[in-house]
Amino acid sequence: MTSRPASLVILLLTGLVVGCAAVAGAAKPAAAPRTSGDDCADPVLIPGLPFSDIGQTTCGSGNDYDATCLGYYDGGEDIVYRLDLASPTTVTVTFDPHETLWTGVAIFDGCPDTGTCLVQRSGYDAIPQVISGLELDPGSYFIMVDKWHDPPCLSSFDLIISIPVTYANPICDLAIDLREQGLTSFPVNTCGSLMDYDPVIGCTGWQAAGEDAVWMIHLAAGESFSAALSGEDYDASLYLLTDCTDMNSCVAGGDDPEIIDYQATSAGWYYLIVDGYLLGGCGNSVLTIEAPVAGETATWGGVKQMYR
């Protein structure tokens, strides 16, 4: 029997190995295991507050819920969190989609396909969405992060849940006196002030269901007062009440633009409220005011001297 050359044997063995590798490579890859957050049966459990999930993704979580209050923004892959509360708690939820467009976040009192949607924030722009000052009773709540179906998932996002700090002037009983404060222009951040006032739509032309902060000023009959917001990073509104227990007592209001020009018909206290259009809406702005004295040419600086 003639033996084969060693080089031929090596060549045959090499071909056998390559062939086996090709067959193995043609096999269907194993499915990736499901991870926490895919659905309500295995949500991401929030162990306590404050809570943050930084650099999370929905990619690989699947599209389990697509007929919710998020509307167009729930056709992509979604991730679900569960928050268990033993006592009444006020929370602020901040969702940052990073660079992804067409995203949303929603809070439900049950699984998104069966529970009631309590509040949602969504939008086209890749900007943080905030649900601020939401008062929750004891129980379990589900928070879903989702997006438009194309592209199908968020590659990276942050979810932060915090308990708002005590706010200085959230209601009329704690309103800050503008004359005593003595500033004509100052920054305002309403996040944490909660949602106490929502005047009739005719006040600003729109609803004002956001978080509200309150200042007050005593005006003489005939005295003029003006106020304006600038630099808003949320959909803000601005209005003036004479009675904080009566939402029909609005005497001036503005939303896009947030400007008030008012001449007092009678002497008394007036309450200036910085609010937001959306339910729970809040953010930053700069409030500028002017209140010359009726019948005089005194400037606001002169008015401040009178009240010191």
Secondary structure as GFF3:
##gff-version 3
##sequence-region A 1 308
A	DSSP	alpha_helix	6	25	.	.	.	ID=ss1
A	DSSP	beta_strand	44	46	.	.	.	ID=ss2
A	DSSP	beta_strand	51	56	.	.	.	ID=ss3
A	DSSP	three_ten_helix	71	74	.	.	.	ID=ss4
A	DSSP	beta_strand	79	85	.	.	.	ID=ss5
A	DSSP	beta_strand	89	96	.	.	.	ID=ss6
A	DSSP	beta_strand	103	108	.	.	.	ID=ss7
A	DSSP	beta_strand	117	123	.	.	.	ID=ss8
A	DSSP	beta_strand	129	136	.	.	.	ID=ss9
A	DSSP	beta_strand	139	147	.	.	.	ID=ss10
A	DSSP	beta_strand	157	162	.	.	.	ID=ss11
A	DSSP	three_ten_helix	172	174	.	.	.	ID=ss12
A	DSSP	beta_strand	176	177	.	.	.	ID=ss13
A	DSSP	alpha_helix	178	181	.	.	.	ID=ss14
A	DSSP	beta_strand	185	189	.	.	.	ID=ss15
A	DSSP	three_ten_helix	201	203	.	.	.	ID=ss16
A	DSSP	beta_strand	213	219	.	.	.	ID=ss17
A	DSSP	beta_strand	224	230	.	.	.	ID=ss18
A	DSSP	beta_strand	236	241	.	.	.	ID=ss19
A	DSSP	beta_strand	250	254	.	.	.	ID=ss20
A	DSSP	beta_strand	259	263	.	.	.	ID=ss21
A	DSSP	beta_strand	268	276	.	.	.	ID=ss22
A	DSSP	beta_strand	284	290	.	.	.	ID=ss23
A	DSSP	alpha_helix	300	306	.	.	.	ID=ss24
###
